[in-house]
């Protein structure tokens, strides 16, 4: 029966969105909004919370670069099956951790494989969508991620934690679903293998990495993501804790995080559809990054109800920025279907470094004032935007269809 189901690129897109939601977005935001609960249960300090938040990116520094080359070589299907099973299994294990060291260890292990899911997604998109469709496909994926962030931020602490007996039950539940989502990939793509990975001839791991490492623009894009997404990662980990520290209750703090992801979700598709009509890909990405910069900067100086305005400005272009960014990576001169995973992996490696450093360093500034971390993350975002400004425009290329219809 399964062999009779027609597999289309939109079927694949649906499972990618679900996979991202349960294996990446929902656990990610659950860890954030339940940080106070986790800290109380495991007796963690605010700096230890920052270390926990950044630990998921520690091994991703290695796996992002090497993983991108492996995905280019082996294809997305095998990697998606393995990574979903691995992340689901260790996600369940994280629900049974008992102290700071155990939860950081398991979260670090999860970070080794989690990037492979995203890298596989970009490889699938490169093979199944035309150049004109690619930014829209990335927009749909980013919208799905935003929906996962929204649900995770709104319901993890306020609804699911009381229902499932605490933060442990929430993380276990998400991970079980994520584990099960590995199995559809046993059938998806298998019956359509002639439609997958039909781009340029596959390069060896060494050749692919050497080719990408020599591309200046890919490095600049990587350092841009280091700054912008590192700052966002710090912001998302600290904001719920900050709001509750200044007197907001758990519902109001969770709703603020929901607002961030709601505006991001609703604006992602308009941003990716209309930005290309009005601006170049480079300028669109810079504008989106600048909005994030302004929003984070305002969080350092605003208080009371004005915090909502800062959150909206920081959030509405977040996932649109990510969709535009990764499309720009695939369109960079020197990057093609044989190296897109490696190029994306290099940018994600630098993103991982930023995501490790930004949360604990930013949280350390809370000793000066509770709002000081936002000033640090705004400065980091500014450096990222400067890197985007330095990226050269790609040469004009003819759009190619990457799969037969």
C-alpha positions in Angstrom: 0.0 0.0 0.0 2.8 2.4 0.9 4.4 1.8 -2.5 1.2 3.0 -4.2 1.3 6.4 -2.4 2.6 9.0 -4.8 5.5 10.8 -3.2 5.7 14.4 -4.1 8.1 17.2 -3.0 5.2 18.5 -0.8 4.8 15.2 0.9 8.5 15.3 1.7 8.2 18.9 2.8 5.4 17.9 5.3 7.6 15.2 7.0 10.6 17.6 7.1 8.4 20.2 9.0 7.2 17.5 11.4 10.7 16.2 11.9 12.1 19.6 12.6 9.3 20.4 15.0 9.7 17.4 17.3 13.4 16.8 17.0 14.6 20.4 17.1 12.1 23.2 17.7 9.8 21.8 20.5 12.6 20.5 22.7 14.7 23.6 22.1 12.0 26.0 23.3 10.9 23.6 26.1 14.4 23.8 27.5 14.1 27.6 27.5 10.6 28.2 29.0 11.1 25.5 31.6 14.6 26.7 32.6 13.4 28.0 35.9 11.8 24.7 36.7 14.9 22.8 35.6 17.1 25.1 37.6 15.1 24.6 40.7 15.0 20.8 40.3 18.7 20.4 39.5 19.9 23.3 41.7 21.5 25.3 38.8 22.8 28.8 38.8 22.0 31.4 36.1 25.4 30.9 34.5 24.9 27.1 34.6 21.6 27.6 32.8 23.6 29.6 30.1 26.1 26.8 29.8 23.3 24.2 29.5 21.6 26.4 26.8 24.9 26.6 24.8 26.1 23.0 25.3 23.9 21.8 22.5 26.2 23.6 20.1 29.5 22.3 21.4 29.9 19.1 19.3 27.8 20.7 16.4 31.0 22.7 15.6 32.5 19.4 14.4 29.4 17.6 13.1 28.1 20.6 11.1 31.2 20.8 8.8 31.9 17.0 8.6 28.2 16.3 8.5 27.6 18.6 5.5 30.3 16.7 3.5 28.8 13.3 4.6 25.3 14.4 3.5 26.7 15.5 0.2 28.4 12.1 -0.2 25.8 9.7 1.2 22.5 11.5 0.5 19.8 12.8 2.8 17.7 9.6 3.4 20.1 7.6 5.4 21.2 10.5 7.5 17.6 11.5 8.2 16.8 8.0 9.5 19.9 7.8 11.6 19.8 11.3 13.1 16.1 11.1 13.9 16.5 7.8 15.8 19.6 9.1 17.6 18.1 12.4 18.7 14.9 10.8 19.8 16.7 8.1 21.9 19.0 10.6 23.6 16.2 13.1 24.0 14.4 10.4 26.1 17.6 9.9 28.1 17.8 13.6 28.9 14.5 13.3 30.7 16.2 11.0 33.2 19.2 13.2 34.0 19.8 14.1 37.7 22.2 16.9 37.9 24.1 19.7 36.0 26.8 17.5 34.6 24.4 14.7 33.4 22.0 17.1 31.6 24.8 19.0 30.0 26.5 15.8 28.9 23.4 14.4 27.2 22.5 17.8 25.7 26.0 18.0 24.3 25.7 14.5 22.8 22.4 15.6 21.2 24.2 18.5 19.6 26.5 16.1 17.8 23.7 14.8 15.6 21.0 17.5 15.6 22.7 19.6 12.8 22.5 16.6 10.5 18.8 16.9 10.4 18.9 20.5 9.1 21.8 19.7 6.7 19.8 16.8 5.2 16.8 19.1 4.8 18.8 21.6 2.7 20.2 18.7 0.6 16.7 17.4 -0.1 15.6 20.9 -1.1 18.5 21.4 -3.4 17.6 18.2 -5.2 13.8 18.5 -5.3 13.2 22.3 -5.9 14.1 24.6 -8.7 16.2 27.7 -8.0 13.0 29.8 -8.1 11.2 27.5 -5.7 14.1 27.2 -3.3 13.6 30.3 -1.2 9.8 29.5 -0.9 10.7 26.0 0.3 13.1 27.4 2.9 10.4 29.8 3.9 7.9 27.0 4.5 10.5 25.1 6.5 11.3 28.2 8.6 7.5 28.8 9.1 7.2 25.2 10.4 10.1 25.7 12.7 8.5 28.9 14.0 5.3 27.0 14.6 7.2 24.5 16.6 8.9 27.2 18.6 5.5 28.9 19.2 3.9 25.7 20.4 6.9 24.8 22.5 7.1 28.2 24.2 3.4 28.5 24.9 2.4 25.0 26.1 5.6 23.3 27.4 5.7 25.1 30.8 2.0 26.1 31.2 0.1 23.0 29.9 2.3 20.0 29.2 4.6 20.3 32.3 1.7 20.1 34.8 0.0 17.4 32.7 3.0 15.2 32.2 4.5 15.6 35.7 7.1 18.2 35.0 9.9 19.1 32.6 11.1 15.5 32.4 7.8 14.3 31.0 7.7 17.0 28.4 11.1 16.3 27.0 10.5 12.6 26.9 7.1 13.0 25.1 8.6 15.2 22.4 11.5 12.8 21.9 9.3 9.7 21.6 7.4 11.3 18.8 10.6 12.5 17.2 12.0 8.9 17.3 8.9 7.5 15.6 9.2 10.1 12.8 12.3 8.4 11.6 10.3 5.5 10.2 8.4 7.3 7.4 11.8 8.0 5.8 12.2 4.2 5.3 9.6 4.6 2.5 9.8 8.2 1.5 12.6 8.7 -1.0 13.3 5.0 -1.2 10.8 4.5 -4.1 12.0 7.7 -5.7 15.7 7.4 -5.5 16.1 8.3 -9.2 14.7 11.7 -8.3 17.1 12.3 -5.5 20.8 13.5 -5.7 20.7 13.9 -9.4 22.7 17.1 -9.4 26.4 17.5 -10.1 28.7 14.5 -9.7 29.4 13.7 -6.1 32.8 14.8 -4.8 34.9 13.0 -2.2 34.7 14.3 1.3 38.1 15.9 1.1 37.5 17.5 -2.3 34.1 18.9 -1.2 35.6 20.4 2.0 38.7 21.9 0.3 36.5 23.5 -2.4 34.2 25.1 0.2 36.9 26.2 2.6 38.4 28.3 -0.1 35.2 30.4 -0.6 35.5 33.7 1.2 31.8 34.5 0.9 30.9 31.3 2.7 33.2 32.2 5.6 31.6 35.7 5.8 28.1 34.2 5.8 29.2 31.8 8.5 30.5 34.6 10.7 27.3 36.5 10.0 25.3 33.6 11.4 27.8 33.4 14.3 26.7 36.9 15.3 23.0 37.0 14.5 21.9 33.5 15.5 24.3 33.3 18.4 22.6 36.5 19.8 19.1 35.0 19.1 20.1 31.8 20.9 21.3 33.8 23.9 18.1 35.9 23.8 15.7 32.9 23.7 17.5 31.1 26.5 17.6 34.2 28.8 14.3 36.1 28.1 11.9 33.8 29.9 14.2 33.8 33.0 14.7 37.5 32.7 10.9 38.2 32.6 10.2 36.0 35.6 13.1 37.6 37.5 11.7 41.1 37.0 8.3 39.9 38.3 6.3 38.6 35.3 4.4 35.4 36.0 5.0 32.1 34.1 2.0 32.6 31.8 2.9 36.2 30.9 6.6 35.2 30.3 5.6 32.2 28.1 3.1 34.4 26.2 6.0 36.8 25.4 8.0 34.0 23.9 4.9 32.9 22.0 4.5 36.4 20.6 8.1 36.3 19.4 7.5 33.1 17.4 4.0 34.0 16.3 5.1 37.2 14.5 8.0 35.3 13.1 5.8 32.5 11.8 3.3 34.9 10.1 5.9 37.1 8.5 8.2 34.4 7.2 6.4 33.7 3.9 5.7 37.4 3.1 9.3 38.2 3.8 10.7 35.5 1.5 8.1 36.1 -1.3 8.2 39.9 -1.5 11.8 40.6 -0.5 13.1 39.2 -3.7 10.8 41.5 -5.7 12.0 44.6 -3.9 15.6 43.9 -3.0 18.5 41.6 -3.8 18.9 38.5 -1.7 21.9 40.1 0.1 20.0 43.3 0.9 16.9 41.4 2.0 19.0 39.4 4.5 20.7 42.5 5.8 17.4 44.2 6.4 16.0 41.2 8.2 19.2 41.0 10.4 19.0 44.7 11.1 15.4 44.3 12.5 16.7 41.6 14.8 19.5 44.0 15.9 17.1 46.8 16.7 14.7 44.6 18.7 17.5 43.0 20.8 19.0 46.5 21.4 15.7 47.9 22.6 15.3 45.1 25.1 18.4 46.5 26.8 16.8 49.9 27.5 13.0 49.3 27.5 10.8 48.1 30.4 7.2 47.4 31.2 4.8 47.0 28.3 7.4 48.4 25.9 9.2 45.0 26.1 6.4 43.7 23.8 7.5 46.1 21.1 11.1 45.1 21.3 10.1 41.4 21.2 8.0 42.0 18.0 10.9 43.8 16.3 13.4 41.1 17.2 11.0 38.3 16.3 9.1 39.2 13.2 12.0 38.7 10.8 13.9 35.9 12.7 12.7 32.9 10.6 12.5 35.0 7.5 16.1 35.8 8.0 17.0 32.2 8.3 15.2 31.3 5.1 16.9 34.1 3.2 20.2 33.3 4.7 20.4 29.6 3.8 19.0 30.4 0.3 21.9 32.9 0.0 24.4 30.2 1.0 23.1 27.9 -1.8 23.3 30.8 -4.3 26.9 31.8 -3.4 29.4 31.6 -6.2 31.2 28.2 -6.1 28.4 26.4 -4.3 26.4 23.8 -6.3 24.4 20.7 -5.6 27.6 18.7 -4.9 28.8 21.1 -2.2 25.7 22.7 -0.7 25.7 20.5 2.3 29.3 21.2 3.0 28.8 25.0 2.5 25.8 25.0 4.8 27.7 22.9 7.3 30.5 25.4 7.4 28.1 28.2 8.2 26.4 26.1 10.8 29.8 25.2 12.4 30.4 28.9 13.0 26.9 29.3 14.2 27.5 26.5 16.7 30.6 28.4 18.1 28.4 31.5 18.5 25.6 29.6 20.1 28.1 28.1 22.6 29.7 31.4 23.6 26.8 33.8 23.4 24.4 32.4 26.1 26.9 32.1 29.1 28.8 35.2 28.2 25.6 37.2 27.9 24.2 35.7 31.1 27.4 36.7 32.9 26.6 40.4 32.2 23.4 40.0 34.3 25.7 40.7 37.3 25.9 44.3 36.0 22.1 44.5 35.5 19.4 42.2 34.5 19.1 43.9 31.0 22.8 44.1 30.3 22.9 40.7 28.4 20.7 42.2 25.7 23.3 44.9 25.1 26.0 42.3 24.6 23.8 40.3 22.2 22.9 43.5 20.3 26.6 44.1 19.7 27.1 40.5 18.5 24.2 41.0 16.1 25.8 44.2 14.8 29.0 42.3 14.0 26.9 39.7 12.1 25.2 42.4 10.0 28.6 43.9 9.2 29.7 40.5 7.8 26.6 40.4 5.6 27.5 43.8 4.2 30.9 42.4 3.3 29.5 39.5 1.3 29.9 39.9 -2.4 26.9 39.7 -4.8 26.7 36.3 -6.7 27.3 36.3 -10.4 24.1 36.1 -12.5 23.3 32.5 -13.2 20.6 30.7 -15.1 18.1 29.0 -12.8 18.4 25.3 -13.2 15.7 22.7 -12.5 17.3 20.2 -10.0 14.9 17.4 -10.5 12.8 16.2 -13.4 9.1 16.8 -13.1 
